[in-house]
Amino acid sequence: MLDIDKIEDYDPTVGDTLVLEDIYQINWKEFACGWSAAFINITITYPINKVIFRQMLHGVNALSAFRQLQKEGMFYLYRGMLPPLCQKTLSMSLMFGIYEEVRRPLMLSGFNGYLSKFAGGMVAGTTEAILMPFERIQTLLADAHYHKEFRNTLHAFKVVGLNHGFREYYRGLVPVLLRNGPSNVGFFVIRDEVQYYRPRFNSKFYETLSEFFCGAMIGVFLSSVFYPLNVLKVAMQSKIGGGYENIFKVLVQIYNERGRKIRYIYHGVQTNCTRAFISWGVMNAAYENLKSIVS
């Protein structure tokens, strides 16, 4: 007779192993490891993120964006880091935690492995959108246009909320929803496939390096695929007040402003790939190592 507390369910189609202590008990380890991995990642990659943001907003190359930040000085380099630190740590905690809480029961109920991962990724990505106000405020603080208008993160939250209402925190929600769910699905499905087929090493160093490159390559691929949605999000969130724009109208506007060439919409994608390589590499390696510690 099977003991539900010690079930090990192996899905040969995706090389997925489930170990459940209790199907009805929330596994706090997934949430904790996701939060910690994101904290490590943000503290390392924030300056790169800011260069990419300027490229998205102004359609300039990496050198021009770097010179903008260099001219503004170190005081403004880490300005706006608190919102992404709060948002990303909570977001990654929800991403890994909710994904597992949705996927595991479905797998045990007999659902197809890929459908279970699709459902887990979509639910986790949609839930992450609750934290969008942090992303919204980060956009405003990173834009040089608002340097004199907002003193800090708390001041920006206060001004936006009091002057423009709660709905203003969620400006640009549509591209965020279109990005979050599908990108989560892509990450978890591809990661499990790569993890199953990648070589294993006895050395902890080489095993961590392998996990780094696994996350790095997935991050580069997905961030490039969904890059235009981030450009749309930045364009929509860089404005305060006024009507809420249609995503297609914003896309046409950006297309016209950038010389009616699709490749100009991808300004910053090279730097974004560098950021994604480092960011998702650190994230995946940190997550796997933290998970092995708390297991």
Secondary structure, 3 states (H helix, E strand, C coil): CCCHHHCEEEECCCCEEEECCCCCCCCHHHHHHHHHHHHHHHHHHHHHHHHHHHHHHHCCCHHHHHHHHHHHCHHHHCCCCHHHHHHHHHHHHHHHHHHHHHHHHHHHCCCCHHHHHHHHHHHHHHHHHHHHHHHHHHHHHHCHHHCCCCCCHHHHHHHHHHHHCHHHHHCCHHHHHHHHHHHHHHHHHHHHHHHHHCCCCCCHHHHHHHHHHHHHHHHHHHHHHCHHHHHHHHHHHCCCCCCCCCHHHHHHHHHHHCCCCHHHHCCCHHHHHHHHHHHHHHHHHHHHHHHHHHC
